[in-house]
């Protein structure tokens, strides 16, 4: 079994490749209805993986608060900042998923709204949801491998579902859409695990 921290990093790496591919798709000049299956597959993948990221981060913050109790003002501010990021992510995710539903239901008439919402969400992810050094440093100081195992929740039934959703992203990606930054390594790993 992979170490828990490696499992978490691999999950988040695959998630990053999904929104990087979406970002690359949105930069293609000639986009049409043929992109719809890919857009839906990315949204399905992000729904599952963002829910898992959210749960993992909530567990991490709870365990961090317990490990450091009582919190000094600086640590409390660091933890509060992550909660704010998670709240913002949930708001963007709900708008994004509502656009997916509209795209499924209404097709081409919902295309622009999906794309506009995707641009805003990817911007939020890249600017607010990336690596947060202060909380990561606290976790490194206070967590053991047992903590990471609990946070990672290494669940083979989830990974089986995740692999299928990720494969759908890869299979529906229009040929004009380049793989996102760093995607090749994670896709190669996904294919090794799949086979």
PyMOL commands that place a pseudoatom at each C-alpha (Angstrom):
pseudoatom trace, name=CA, resn=UNK, resi=1, chain=A, elem=C, hetatm=0, pos=[0.000, 0.000, 0.000]
pseudoatom trace, name=CA, resn=UNK, resi=2, chain=A, elem=C, hetatm=0, pos=[1.211, 3.494, -0.822]
pseudoatom trace, name=CA, resn=UNK, resi=3, chain=A, elem=C, hetatm=0, pos=[2.030, 5.791, 2.076]
pseudoatom trace, name=CA, resn=UNK, resi=4, chain=A, elem=C, hetatm=0, pos=[-1.031, 7.901, 2.881]
pseudoatom trace, name=CA, resn=UNK, resi=5, chain=A, elem=C, hetatm=0, pos=[0.613, 11.216, 2.033]
pseudoatom trace, name=CA, resn=UNK, resi=6, chain=A, elem=C, hetatm=0, pos=[1.632, 9.841, -1.389]
pseudoatom trace, name=CA, resn=UNK, resi=7, chain=A, elem=C, hetatm=0, pos=[-1.930, 8.691, -1.988]
pseudoatom trace, name=CA, resn=UNK, resi=8, chain=A, elem=C, hetatm=0, pos=[-3.262, 12.178, -1.168]
pseudoatom trace, name=CA, resn=UNK, resi=9, chain=A, elem=C, hetatm=0, pos=[-0.704, 13.866, -3.420]
pseudoatom trace, name=CA, resn=UNK, resi=10, chain=A, elem=C, hetatm=0, pos=[-1.493, 11.521, -6.327]
pseudoatom trace, name=CA, resn=UNK, resi=11, chain=A, elem=C, hetatm=0, pos=[-5.228, 12.180, -5.985]
pseudoatom trace, name=CA, resn=UNK, resi=12, chain=A, elem=C, hetatm=0, pos=[-4.660, 15.903, -5.990]
pseudoatom trace, name=CA, resn=UNK, resi=13, chain=A, elem=C, hetatm=0, pos=[-2.276, 15.598, -8.914]
pseudoatom trace, name=CA, resn=UNK, resi=14, chain=A, elem=C, hetatm=0, pos=[-4.934, 13.837, -10.993]
pseudoatom trace, name=CA, resn=UNK, resi=15, chain=A, elem=C, hetatm=0, pos=[-7.470, 16.491, -9.997]
pseudoatom trace, name=CA, resn=UNK, resi=16, chain=A, elem=C, hetatm=0, pos=[-5.031, 19.182, -11.085]
pseudoatom trace, name=CA, resn=UNK, resi=17, chain=A, elem=C, hetatm=0, pos=[-4.628, 17.525, -14.491]
pseudoatom trace, name=CA, resn=UNK, resi=18, chain=A, elem=C, hetatm=0, pos=[-8.421, 17.508, -14.966]
pseudoatom trace, name=CA, resn=UNK, resi=19, chain=A, elem=C, hetatm=0, pos=[-8.805, 21.230, -14.403]
pseudoatom trace, name=CA, resn=UNK, resi=20, chain=A, elem=C, hetatm=0, pos=[-5.627, 21.904, -16.387]
pseudoatom trace, name=CA, resn=UNK, resi=21, chain=A, elem=C, hetatm=0, pos=[-7.184, 20.050, -19.340]
pseudoatom trace, name=CA, resn=UNK, resi=22, chain=A, elem=C, hetatm=0, pos=[-10.372, 22.076, -18.914]
pseudoatom trace, name=CA, resn=UNK, resi=23, chain=A, elem=C, hetatm=0, pos=[-8.312, 25.263, -18.851]
pseudoatom trace, name=CA, resn=UNK, resi=24, chain=A, elem=C, hetatm=0, pos=[-6.535, 24.158, -22.034]
pseudoatom trace, name=CA, resn=UNK, resi=25, chain=A, elem=C, hetatm=0, pos=[-9.880, 23.391, -23.678]
pseudoatom trace, name=CA, resn=UNK, resi=26, chain=A, elem=C, hetatm=0, pos=[-11.192, 26.863, -22.879]
pseudoatom trace, name=CA, resn=UNK, resi=27, chain=A, elem=C, hetatm=0, pos=[-8.150, 28.350, -24.605]
pseudoatom trace, name=CA, resn=UNK, resi=28, chain=A, elem=C, hetatm=0, pos=[-8.867, 26.543, -27.897]
pseudoatom trace, name=CA, resn=UNK, resi=29, chain=A, elem=C, hetatm=0, pos=[-10.102, 29.129, -30.374]
pseudoatom trace, name=CA, resn=UNK, resi=30, chain=A, elem=C, hetatm=0, pos=[-12.606, 26.988, -32.284]
pseudoatom trace, name=CA, resn=UNK, resi=31, chain=A, elem=C, hetatm=0, pos=[-14.872, 25.365, -29.689]
pseudoatom trace, name=CA, resn=UNK, resi=32, chain=A, elem=C, hetatm=0, pos=[-18.187, 23.774, -30.561]
pseudoatom trace, name=CA, resn=UNK, resi=33, chain=A, elem=C, hetatm=0, pos=[-20.755, 21.240, -29.336]
pseudoatom trace, name=CA, resn=UNK, resi=34, chain=A, elem=C, hetatm=0, pos=[-18.236, 18.422, -29.776]
pseudoatom trace, name=CA, resn=UNK, resi=35, chain=A, elem=C, hetatm=0, pos=[-16.653, 19.670, -26.509]
pseudoatom trace, name=CA, resn=UNK, resi=36, chain=A, elem=C, hetatm=0, pos=[-19.821, 18.944, -24.502]
pseudoatom trace, name=CA, resn=UNK, resi=37, chain=A, elem=C, hetatm=0, pos=[-19.013, 15.288, -23.572]
pseudoatom trace, name=CA, resn=UNK, resi=38, chain=A, elem=C, hetatm=0, pos=[-15.576, 16.398, -22.351]
pseudoatom trace, name=CA, resn=UNK, resi=39, chain=A, elem=C, hetatm=0, pos=[-17.042, 19.288, -20.353]
pseudoatom trace, name=CA, resn=UNK, resi=40, chain=A, elem=C, hetatm=0, pos=[-19.519, 16.922, -18.707]
pseudoatom trace, name=CA, resn=UNK, resi=41, chain=A, elem=C, hetatm=0, pos=[-16.815, 14.332, -17.962]
pseudoatom trace, name=CA, resn=UNK, resi=42, chain=A, elem=C, hetatm=0, pos=[-14.578, 16.961, -16.336]
pseudoatom trace, name=CA, resn=UNK, resi=43, chain=A, elem=C, hetatm=0, pos=[-17.475, 18.186, -14.192]
pseudoatom trace, name=CA, resn=UNK, resi=44, chain=A, elem=C, hetatm=0, pos=[-18.314, 14.622, -13.095]
pseudoatom trace, name=CA, resn=UNK, resi=45, chain=A, elem=C, hetatm=0, pos=[-14.685, 13.986, -12.195]
pseudoatom trace, name=CA, resn=UNK, resi=46, chain=A, elem=C, hetatm=0, pos=[-14.323, 17.271, -10.340]
pseudoatom trace, name=CA, resn=UNK, resi=47, chain=A, elem=C, hetatm=0, pos=[-17.547, 16.700, -8.417]
pseudoatom trace, name=CA, resn=UNK, resi=48, chain=A, elem=C, hetatm=0, pos=[-16.199, 13.454, -6.971]
pseudoatom trace, name=CA, resn=UNK, resi=49, chain=A, elem=C, hetatm=0, pos=[-12.602, 14.550, -6.441]
pseudoatom trace, name=CA, resn=UNK, resi=50, chain=A, elem=C, hetatm=0, pos=[-13.432, 17.984, -5.024]
pseudoatom trace, name=CA, resn=UNK, resi=51, chain=A, elem=C, hetatm=0, pos=[-15.848, 16.386, -2.544]
pseudoatom trace, name=CA, resn=UNK, resi=52, chain=A, elem=C, hetatm=0, pos=[-13.036, 14.098, -1.428]
pseudoatom trace, name=CA, resn=UNK, resi=53, chain=A, elem=C, hetatm=0, pos=[-10.525, 16.957, -1.224]
pseudoatom trace, name=CA, resn=UNK, resi=54, chain=A, elem=C, hetatm=0, pos=[-13.034, 18.908, 0.875]
pseudoatom trace, name=CA, resn=UNK, resi=55, chain=A, elem=C, hetatm=0, pos=[-13.556, 16.002, 3.283]
pseudoatom trace, name=CA, resn=UNK, resi=56, chain=A, elem=C, hetatm=0, pos=[-9.814, 15.385, 3.592]
pseudoatom trace, name=CA, resn=UNK, resi=57, chain=A, elem=C, hetatm=0, pos=[-9.084, 19.046, 4.291]
pseudoatom trace, name=CA, resn=UNK, resi=58, chain=A, elem=C, hetatm=0, pos=[-11.831, 19.271, 6.911]
pseudoatom trace, name=CA, resn=UNK, resi=59, chain=A, elem=C, hetatm=0, pos=[-10.340, 16.222, 8.652]
pseudoatom trace, name=CA, resn=UNK, resi=60, chain=A, elem=C, hetatm=0, pos=[-6.878, 17.770, 8.423]
pseudoatom trace, name=CA, resn=UNK, resi=61, chain=A, elem=C, hetatm=0, pos=[-8.033, 21.064, 9.953]
pseudoatom trace, name=CA, resn=UNK, resi=62, chain=A, elem=C, hetatm=0, pos=[-9.931, 19.304, 12.736]
pseudoatom trace, name=CA, resn=UNK, resi=63, chain=A, elem=C, hetatm=0, pos=[-6.958, 17.114, 13.632]
pseudoatom trace, name=CA, resn=UNK, resi=64, chain=A, elem=C, hetatm=0, pos=[-4.619, 20.096, 13.432]
pseudoatom trace, name=CA, resn=UNK, resi=65, chain=A, elem=C, hetatm=0, pos=[-6.811, 22.107, 15.792]
pseudoatom trace, name=CA, resn=UNK, resi=66, chain=A, elem=C, hetatm=0, pos=[-6.903, 19.189, 18.234]
pseudoatom trace, name=CA, resn=UNK, resi=67, chain=A, elem=C, hetatm=0, pos=[-3.149, 18.554, 18.016]
pseudoatom trace, name=CA, resn=UNK, resi=68, chain=A, elem=C, hetatm=0, pos=[-2.305, 22.205, 18.653]
pseudoatom trace, name=CA, resn=UNK, resi=69, chain=A, elem=C, hetatm=0, pos=[-4.969, 23.063, 21.248]
pseudoatom trace, name=CA, resn=UNK, resi=70, chain=A, elem=C, hetatm=0, pos=[-5.085, 25.660, 22.556]
pseudoatom trace, name=CA, resn=UNK, resi=71, chain=A, elem=C, hetatm=0, pos=[-4.384, 27.536, 19.316]
pseudoatom trace, name=CA, resn=UNK, resi=72, chain=A, elem=C, hetatm=0, pos=[-2.334, 30.715, 19.367]
pseudoatom trace, name=CA, resn=UNK, resi=73, chain=A, elem=C, hetatm=0, pos=[-3.668, 33.605, 17.276]
pseudoatom trace, name=CA, resn=UNK, resi=74, chain=A, elem=C, hetatm=0, pos=[-1.255, 33.001, 14.371]
pseudoatom trace, name=CA, resn=UNK, resi=75, chain=A, elem=C, hetatm=0, pos=[-2.170, 29.312, 14.064]
pseudoatom trace, name=CA, resn=UNK, resi=76, chain=A, elem=C, hetatm=0, pos=[-5.859, 30.125, 14.351]
pseudoatom trace, name=CA, resn=UNK, resi=77, chain=A, elem=C, hetatm=0, pos=[-5.507, 32.630, 11.512]
pseudoatom trace, name=CA, resn=UNK, resi=78, chain=A, elem=C, hetatm=0, pos=[-3.713, 30.041, 9.355]
pseudoatom trace, name=CA, resn=UNK, resi=79, chain=A, elem=C, hetatm=0, pos=[-6.464, 27.472, 9.922]
pseudoatom trace, name=CA, resn=UNK, resi=80, chain=A, elem=C, hetatm=0, pos=[-9.251, 30.024, 9.374]
pseudoatom trace, name=CA, resn=UNK, resi=81, chain=A, elem=C, hetatm=0, pos=[-7.682, 30.954, 6.030]
pseudoatom trace, name=CA, resn=UNK, resi=82, chain=A, elem=C, hetatm=0, pos=[-7.972, 27.342, 4.843]
pseudoatom trace, name=CA, resn=UNK, resi=83, chain=A, elem=C, hetatm=0, pos=[-11.620, 27.181, 5.964]
pseudoatom trace, name=CA, resn=UNK, resi=84, chain=A, elem=C, hetatm=0, pos=[-12.282, 30.336, 3.908]
pseudoatom trace, name=CA, resn=UNK, resi=85, chain=A, elem=C, hetatm=0, pos=[-10.651, 28.760, 0.858]
pseudoatom trace, name=CA, resn=UNK, resi=86, chain=A, elem=C, hetatm=0, pos=[-12.793, 25.651, 1.276]
pseudoatom trace, name=CA, resn=UNK, resi=87, chain=A, elem=C, hetatm=0, pos=[-15.975, 27.716, 1.575]
pseudoatom trace, name=CA, resn=UNK, resi=88, chain=A, elem=C, hetatm=0, pos=[-15.074, 29.638, -1.579]
pseudoatom trace, name=CA, resn=UNK, resi=89, chain=A, elem=C, hetatm=0, pos=[-14.353, 26.389, -3.380]
pseudoatom trace, name=CA, resn=UNK, resi=90, chain=A, elem=C, hetatm=0, pos=[-17.757, 24.988, -2.409]
pseudoatom trace, name=CA, resn=UNK, resi=91, chain=A, elem=C, hetatm=0, pos=[-19.495, 28.102, -3.739]
pseudoatom trace, name=CA, resn=UNK, resi=92, chain=A, elem=C, hetatm=0, pos=[-17.674, 27.909, -7.071]
pseudoatom trace, name=CA, resn=UNK, resi=93, chain=A, elem=C, hetatm=0, pos=[-18.180, 24.150, -7.305]
pseudoatom trace, name=CA, resn=UNK, resi=94, chain=A, elem=C, hetatm=0, pos=[-21.957, 24.444, -6.823]
pseudoatom trace, name=CA, resn=UNK, resi=95, chain=A, elem=C, hetatm=0, pos=[-22.191, 27.059, -9.600]
pseudoatom trace, name=CA, resn=UNK, resi=96, chain=A, elem=C, hetatm=0, pos=[-20.008, 24.881, -11.838]
pseudoatom trace, name=CA, resn=UNK, resi=97, chain=A, elem=C, hetatm=0, pos=[-22.161, 21.792, -11.217]
pseudoatom trace, name=CA, resn=UNK, resi=98, chain=A, elem=C, hetatm=0, pos=[-25.353, 23.781, -11.859]
pseudoatom trace, name=CA, resn=UNK, resi=99, chain=A, elem=C, hetatm=0, pos=[-23.871, 24.705, -15.240]
pseudoatom trace, name=CA, resn=UNK, resi=100, chain=A, elem=C, hetatm=0, pos=[-23.131, 21.035, -15.893]
pseudoatom trace, name=CA, resn=UNK, resi=101, chain=A, elem=C, hetatm=0, pos=[-26.797, 20.223, -15.214]
pseudoatom trace, name=CA, resn=UNK, resi=102, chain=A, elem=C, hetatm=0, pos=[-27.898, 23.005, -17.577]
pseudoatom trace, name=CA, resn=UNK, resi=103, chain=A, elem=C, hetatm=0, pos=[-25.475, 21.747, -20.234]
pseudoatom trace, name=CA, resn=UNK, resi=104, chain=A, elem=C, hetatm=0, pos=[-26.866, 18.215, -19.923]
pseudoatom trace, name=CA, resn=UNK, resi=105, chain=A, elem=C, hetatm=0, pos=[-30.425, 19.471, -20.143]
pseudoatom trace, name=CA, resn=UNK, resi=106, chain=A, elem=C, hetatm=0, pos=[-30.175, 22.323, -22.636]
pseudoatom trace, name=CA, resn=UNK, resi=107, chain=A, elem=C, hetatm=0, pos=[-27.084, 21.523, -24.693]
pseudoatom trace, name=CA, resn=UNK, resi=108, chain=A, elem=C, hetatm=0, pos=[-25.710, 24.323, -26.876]
pseudoatom trace, name=CA, resn=UNK, resi=109, chain=A, elem=C, hetatm=0, pos=[-27.807, 27.067, -25.255]
pseudoatom trace, name=CA, resn=UNK, resi=110, chain=A, elem=C, hetatm=0, pos=[-25.963, 26.465, -21.951]
pseudoatom trace, name=CA, resn=UNK, resi=111, chain=A, elem=C, hetatm=0, pos=[-22.517, 26.210, -23.559]
pseudoatom trace, name=CA, resn=UNK, resi=112, chain=A, elem=C, hetatm=0, pos=[-21.348, 29.799, -22.941]
pseudoatom trace, name=CA, resn=UNK, resi=113, chain=A, elem=C, hetatm=0, pos=[-22.558, 29.882, -19.341]
pseudoatom trace, name=CA, resn=UNK, resi=114, chain=A, elem=C, hetatm=0, pos=[-20.682, 26.637, -18.614]
pseudoatom trace, name=CA, resn=UNK, resi=115, chain=A, elem=C, hetatm=0, pos=[-17.506, 28.051, -20.137]
pseudoatom trace, name=CA, resn=UNK, resi=116, chain=A, elem=C, hetatm=0, pos=[-17.763, 31.412, -18.342]
pseudoatom trace, name=CA, resn=UNK, resi=117, chain=A, elem=C, hetatm=0, pos=[-18.362, 29.675, -15.014]
pseudoatom trace, name=CA, resn=UNK, resi=118, chain=A, elem=C, hetatm=0, pos=[-15.459, 27.297, -15.703]
pseudoatom trace, name=CA, resn=UNK, resi=119, chain=A, elem=C, hetatm=0, pos=[-13.084, 30.211, -16.336]
pseudoatom trace, name=CA, resn=UNK, resi=120, chain=A, elem=C, hetatm=0, pos=[-14.052, 31.783, -12.988]
pseudoatom trace, name=CA, resn=UNK, resi=121, chain=A, elem=C, hetatm=0, pos=[-13.742, 28.480, -11.141]
pseudoatom trace, name=CA, resn=UNK, resi=122, chain=A, elem=C, hetatm=0, pos=[-10.351, 27.601, -12.616]
pseudoatom trace, name=CA, resn=UNK, resi=123, chain=A, elem=C, hetatm=0, pos=[-9.132, 31.082, -11.761]
pseudoatom trace, name=CA, resn=UNK, resi=124, chain=A, elem=C, hetatm=0, pos=[-10.244, 30.532, -8.154]
pseudoatom trace, name=CA, resn=UNK, resi=125, chain=A, elem=C, hetatm=0, pos=[-8.601, 27.092, -8.013]
pseudoatom trace, name=CA, resn=UNK, resi=126, chain=A, elem=C, hetatm=0, pos=[-5.293, 28.373, -9.384]
pseudoatom trace, name=CA, resn=UNK, resi=127, chain=A, elem=C, hetatm=0, pos=[-5.197, 31.493, -7.223]
pseudoatom trace, name=CA, resn=UNK, resi=128, chain=A, elem=C, hetatm=0, pos=[-6.754, 30.270, -3.969]
pseudoatom trace, name=CA, resn=UNK, resi=129, chain=A, elem=C, hetatm=0, pos=[-6.778, 26.467, -3.760]
pseudoatom trace, name=CA, resn=UNK, resi=130, chain=A, elem=C, hetatm=0, pos=[-3.152, 25.654, -4.434]
pseudoatom trace, name=CA, resn=UNK, resi=131, chain=A, elem=C, hetatm=0, pos=[-0.474, 24.769, -1.930]
pseudoatom trace, name=CA, resn=UNK, resi=132, chain=A, elem=C, hetatm=0, pos=[-0.913, 26.663, 1.345]
pseudoatom trace, name=CA, resn=UNK, resi=133, chain=A, elem=C, hetatm=0, pos=[2.532, 26.614, 2.948]
pseudoatom trace, name=CA, resn=UNK, resi=134, chain=A, elem=C, hetatm=0, pos=[1.555, 27.782, 6.464]
pseudoatom trace, name=CA, resn=UNK, resi=135, chain=A, elem=C, hetatm=0, pos=[-1.006, 24.999, 7.041]
pseudoatom trace, name=CA, resn=UNK, resi=136, chain=A, elem=C, hetatm=0, pos=[1.209, 22.410, 5.313]
pseudoatom trace, name=CA, resn=UNK, resi=137, chain=A, elem=C, hetatm=0, pos=[4.099, 23.335, 7.598]
pseudoatom trace, name=CA, resn=UNK, resi=138, chain=A, elem=C, hetatm=0, pos=[1.884, 22.966, 10.684]
pseudoatom trace, name=CA, resn=UNK, resi=139, chain=A, elem=C, hetatm=0, pos=[0.668, 19.564, 9.476]
pseudoatom trace, name=CA, resn=UNK, resi=140, chain=A, elem=C, hetatm=0, pos=[4.241, 18.374, 8.913]
pseudoatom trace, name=CA, resn=UNK, resi=141, chain=A, elem=C, hetatm=0, pos=[5.153, 19.434, 12.439]
pseudoatom trace, name=CA, resn=UNK, resi=142, chain=A, elem=C, hetatm=0, pos=[2.174, 17.833, 14.170]
pseudoatom trace, name=CA, resn=UNK, resi=143, chain=A, elem=C, hetatm=0, pos=[0.999, 14.825, 12.126]
pseudoatom trace, name=CA, resn=UNK, resi=144, chain=A, elem=C, hetatm=0, pos=[2.173, 11.232, 12.250]
pseudoatom trace, name=CA, resn=UNK, resi=145, chain=A, elem=C, hetatm=0, pos=[1.656, 8.625, 9.526]
pseudoatom trace, name=CA, resn=UNK, resi=146, chain=A, elem=C, hetatm=0, pos=[-1.455, 7.490, 11.464]
pseudoatom trace, name=CA, resn=UNK, resi=147, chain=A, elem=C, hetatm=0, pos=[-2.909, 10.985, 11.093]
pseudoatom trace, name=CA, resn=UNK, resi=148, chain=A, elem=C, hetatm=0, pos=[-2.262, 10.948, 7.346]
pseudoatom trace, name=CA, resn=UNK, resi=149, chain=A, elem=C, hetatm=0, pos=[-3.833, 7.475, 7.033]
pseudoatom trace, name=CA, resn=UNK, resi=150, chain=A, elem=C, hetatm=0, pos=[-6.989, 8.739, 8.736]
pseudoatom trace, name=CA, resn=UNK, resi=151, chain=A, elem=C, hetatm=0, pos=[-7.072, 11.876, 6.564]
pseudoatom trace, name=CA, resn=UNK, resi=152, chain=A, elem=C, hetatm=0, pos=[-6.342, 10.015, 3.308]
pseudoatom trace, name=CA, resn=UNK, resi=153, chain=A, elem=C, hetatm=0, pos=[-9.126, 7.449, 3.841]
pseudoatom trace, name=CA, resn=UNK, resi=154, chain=A, elem=C, hetatm=0, pos=[-7.537, 5.067, 1.336]
pseudoatom trace, name=CA, resn=UNK, resi=155, chain=A, elem=C, hetatm=0, pos=[-10.693, 3.559, -0.097]
pseudoatom trace, name=CA, resn=UNK, resi=156, chain=A, elem=C, hetatm=0, pos=[-10.379, 1.156, -3.027]
pseudoatom trace, name=CA, resn=UNK, resi=157, chain=A, elem=C, hetatm=0, pos=[-14.080, 1.429, -3.899]
pseudoatom trace, name=CA, resn=UNK, resi=158, chain=A, elem=C, hetatm=0, pos=[-13.646, 5.194, -4.301]
pseudoatom trace, name=CA, resn=UNK, resi=159, chain=A, elem=C, hetatm=0, pos=[-10.465, 4.737, -6.361]
pseudoatom trace, name=CA, resn=UNK, resi=160, chain=A, elem=C, hetatm=0, pos=[-12.280, 2.323, -8.692]
pseudoatom trace, name=CA, resn=UNK, resi=161, chain=A, elem=C, hetatm=0, pos=[-14.955, 4.981, -9.297]
pseudoatom trace, name=CA, resn=UNK, resi=162, chain=A, elem=C, hetatm=0, pos=[-12.308, 7.699, -9.642]
pseudoatom trace, name=CA, resn=UNK, resi=163, chain=A, elem=C, hetatm=0, pos=[-10.401, 5.678, -12.259]
pseudoatom trace, name=CA, resn=UNK, resi=164, chain=A, elem=C, hetatm=0, pos=[-13.578, 5.310, -14.337]
pseudoatom trace, name=CA, resn=UNK, resi=165, chain=A, elem=C, hetatm=0, pos=[-14.360, 9.035, -14.107]
pseudoatom trace, name=CA, resn=UNK, resi=166, chain=A, elem=C, hetatm=0, pos=[-10.777, 9.963, -14.985]
pseudoatom trace, name=CA, resn=UNK, resi=167, chain=A, elem=C, hetatm=0, pos=[-10.808, 7.571, -17.948]
pseudoatom trace, name=CA, resn=UNK, resi=168, chain=A, elem=C, hetatm=0, pos=[-13.965, 9.309, -19.175]
pseudoatom trace, name=CA, resn=UNK, resi=169, chain=A, elem=C, hetatm=0, pos=[-12.127, 12.653, -19.073]
pseudoatom trace, name=CA, resn=UNK, resi=170, chain=A, elem=C, hetatm=0, pos=[-9.300, 11.172, -21.135]
pseudoatom trace, name=CA, resn=UNK, resi=171, chain=A, elem=C, hetatm=0, pos=[-11.592, 9.426, -23.614]
pseudoatom trace, name=CA, resn=UNK, resi=172, chain=A, elem=C, hetatm=0, pos=[-13.751, 12.503, -24.280]
pseudoatom trace, name=CA, resn=UNK, resi=173, chain=A, elem=C, hetatm=0, pos=[-10.884, 15.038, -24.492]
pseudoatom trace, name=CA, resn=UNK, resi=174, chain=A, elem=C, hetatm=0, pos=[-11.028, 16.616, -27.954]
pseudoatom trace, name=CA, resn=UNK, resi=175, chain=A, elem=C, hetatm=0, pos=[-7.863, 15.946, -29.925]
pseudoatom trace, name=CA, resn=UNK, resi=176, chain=A, elem=C, hetatm=0, pos=[-7.213, 19.698, -30.212]
pseudoatom trace, name=CA, resn=UNK, resi=177, chain=A, elem=C, hetatm=0, pos=[-7.036, 20.016, -26.412]
pseudoatom trace, name=CA, resn=UNK, resi=178, chain=A, elem=C, hetatm=0, pos=[-3.469, 19.592, -25.141]
pseudoatom trace, name=CA, resn=UNK, resi=179, chain=A, elem=C, hetatm=0, pos=[-2.824, 17.795, -21.905]
pseudoatom trace, name=CA, resn=UNK, resi=180, chain=A, elem=C, hetatm=0, pos=[-2.443, 20.204, -19.024]
pseudoatom trace, name=CA, resn=UNK, resi=181, chain=A, elem=C, hetatm=0, pos=[0.828, 20.965, -17.297]
pseudoatom trace, name=CA, resn=UNK, resi=182, chain=A, elem=C, hetatm=0, pos=[2.192, 17.836, -15.611]
pseudoatom trace, name=CA, resn=UNK, resi=183, chain=A, elem=C, hetatm=0, pos=[-0.676, 15.693, -16.902]
pseudoatom trace, name=CA, resn=UNK, resi=184, chain=A, elem=C, hetatm=0, pos=[1.430, 13.177, -18.832]
pseudoatom trace, name=CA, resn=UNK, resi=185, chain=A, elem=C, hetatm=0, pos=[3.009, 11.700, -15.677]
pseudoatom trace, name=CA, resn=UNK, resi=186, chain=A, elem=C, hetatm=0, pos=[-0.331, 11.281, -13.892]
pseudoatom trace, name=CA, resn=UNK, resi=187, chain=A, elem=C, hetatm=0, pos=[-1.994, 9.854, -16.986]
pseudoatom trace, name=CA, resn=UNK, resi=188, chain=A, elem=C, hetatm=0, pos=[0.824, 7.323, -17.391]
pseudoatom trace, name=CA, resn=UNK, resi=189, chain=A, elem=C, hetatm=0, pos=[0.428, 6.357, -13.727]
pseudoatom trace, name=CA, resn=UNK, resi=190, chain=A, elem=C, hetatm=0, pos=[-3.359, 6.091, -14.146]
pseudoatom trace, name=CA, resn=UNK, resi=191, chain=A, elem=C, hetatm=0, pos=[-2.928, 3.775, -17.121]
pseudoatom trace, name=CA, resn=UNK, resi=192, chain=A, elem=C, hetatm=0, pos=[-0.414, 1.601, -15.209]
pseudoatom trace, name=CA, resn=UNK, resi=193, chain=A, elem=C, hetatm=0, pos=[-2.866, 1.284, -12.290]
pseudoatom trace, name=CA, resn=UNK, resi=194, chain=A, elem=C, hetatm=0, pos=[-5.771, 0.612, -14.648]
pseudoatom trace, name=CA, resn=UNK, resi=195, chain=A, elem=C, hetatm=0, pos=[-3.929, -2.239, -16.338]
for i in range(1, 195): cmd.bond("trace and resi %d" % i, "trace and resi %d" % (i + 1))
show_as sticks, trace
zoom trace
